[in-house]
Structure formats: structure tokens, C-alpha cells
Amino acid sequence: MAGPTRDFWEARFSSGSMPWDRGGPNPQLQCWIDAGCITAEQRVIVPGCGQGWEVAAMARAGIRVTGLDYAPAAIDACRALLTANQLDAQLCVADVLAWKPPMPVDAVYEQTCLCALHPDHWQRYAEQLHAWLRPGGSLMMLVAQVPSEGSAHGFIKGPPYHCDINAMRSLFPASRWDWPKPPYPRSPVGPGTELALVLTRL
Ligand SMILES: C[S@@+](CC[C@H](N)C(=O)[O-])C[C@H]1O[C@@H](n2cnc3c(N)ncnc32)[C@H](O)[C@@H]1O
């Protein structure tokens, strides 16, 4: 399989080497909750949830959230965060490219999992996200904007892999997803920035 392995991510969590982790929930999540994009009682999946700051924030807001990650150390850290805050959420150690929810959900909160996957897997992942959502469900995405000089020469660099907007339109085509008009909010994260997109599954 092209790209980083499960052991790569497991080692990051086990050694505490997580430069992407901001130590709290992404402020964009609260913007989306305030805007009514996700509401209490809705069923939401967080693929590649990592330590799970957003899983905990959603659980606190009364959202029925499922955190998914294939690194057991990430899920252990997420469980510890929930327990420390007396919060409840469903957690699964599973591969986002293979896992299926028992029933379609209302929303997916995709924060830098796509950019953790080698582009060879993007089509499969986009199919999964579509299958997980009910028609009319929301895909809230924070996609990494990390263009590299090497890409001008054909090199694919990552993780994080740059999520160019043209690639996003191709992965999530207007025939299957409703796109709002740009400009989209950008939020700073680590060395790059994230583009905040909310797509509706048709
Ligand atoms: C860059 S980290 C982001 C973590 C979290 N979303 C955050 O923003 O703090 C990427 C996460 O995706 C997980 N991941 C990568 N590939 C995965 C896969 N195929 N299935 C499940 N999780 C995966 C990694 O274990 C890691 O926790």
C-alpha cells in the first residue's frame, strides 16, 4: 500500500510526536456548531480522529459521535480524554478504507484524515464518505493546503498530502455532492493552512 502505514501512525502516538495536534478542538468545529451545521442528537463520524479533541467537544455538545482511527494508541488517548471529562462517545479501531457504519449518518467531520492518506487511496476514501452519509447529510472537511515545490516536478510529498481544490472537485463531483460557492474559510494549522468545506451529499 502506498503511503504511511498503521505502524507509522501508531509510533507517532506512542512517542508523542504529533506536530498536527493543537492540544484542543479546532475552532472551526465551534463555528460549524454555532452555524447549525451539526446539532445535538445528530449522528456524526470522525474518521482518523487521532487523540480526539473534536470527538470530546462533540460529545460535550450532545452529538452522537463515533471516533474512528486505525492506530490503537490514538483510540486509547481519545478514550482517556473522554474518561477524564466524563464524556461518552463510540470509538472504533478500524481502517477508514474498509469500515462501514451500521446505518448511514447525518454528518462526517473530516479533519486532516484525507491528507494523511496517500492520493492512491483518495478515490476509495471518497467512496466511503459518500456511503457513510445519508442523502442530505453533511461532509465537513478541513483539507490541508500544503503545496510543495517538488509537486511542480511530479513528486508526491506527504503526509500531509496537499489537497488541491481541483482534486477535491474531482473526488467529490458536483453530480454527487452539493458545493457552496467560494471563498471558503481558511484556518492556520502547523506549517500550512486548512480549507474549511461543507458539502452536502446528494
Ligand atoms: C494527521 S493525523 C490527524 C488526527 C486528527 N484528525 C487531528 O486533526 O488531530 C491523521 C490520523 O489519521 C489516522 N489514519 C491514517 N490513515 C488511516 C486509516 N487508513 N484508517 C484509520 N485511520 C487512519 C492516523 O492514525 C491519525 O490519527
The ligand as an ORCA input file, in Angstrom:
! r2SCAN-3c Opt
* xyz 0 1
  C      -2.714     13.933     10.794
  S      -3.491     12.847     11.924
  C      -4.955     13.815     12.314
  C      -5.614     13.398     13.601
  C      -6.829     14.250     13.994
  N      -7.841     14.236     12.963
  C      -6.393     15.661     14.283
  O      -6.651     16.550     13.467
  O      -5.793     15.878     15.355
  C      -4.142     11.583     10.873
  C      -4.885     10.481     11.617
  O      -5.466      9.589     10.680
  C      -5.265      8.257     11.129
  N      -5.303      7.404      9.932
  C      -4.481      7.450      8.851
  N      -4.821      6.513      7.950
  C      -5.894      5.856      8.473
  C      -6.702      4.770      8.020
  N      -6.472      4.177      6.826
  N      -7.715      4.349      8.803
  C      -7.946      4.932     10.016
  N      -7.216      5.967     10.492
  C      -6.196      6.424      9.730
  C      -3.928      8.280     11.836
  O      -3.768      7.198     12.716
  C      -4.004      9.651     12.521
  O      -4.610      9.544     13.778
*
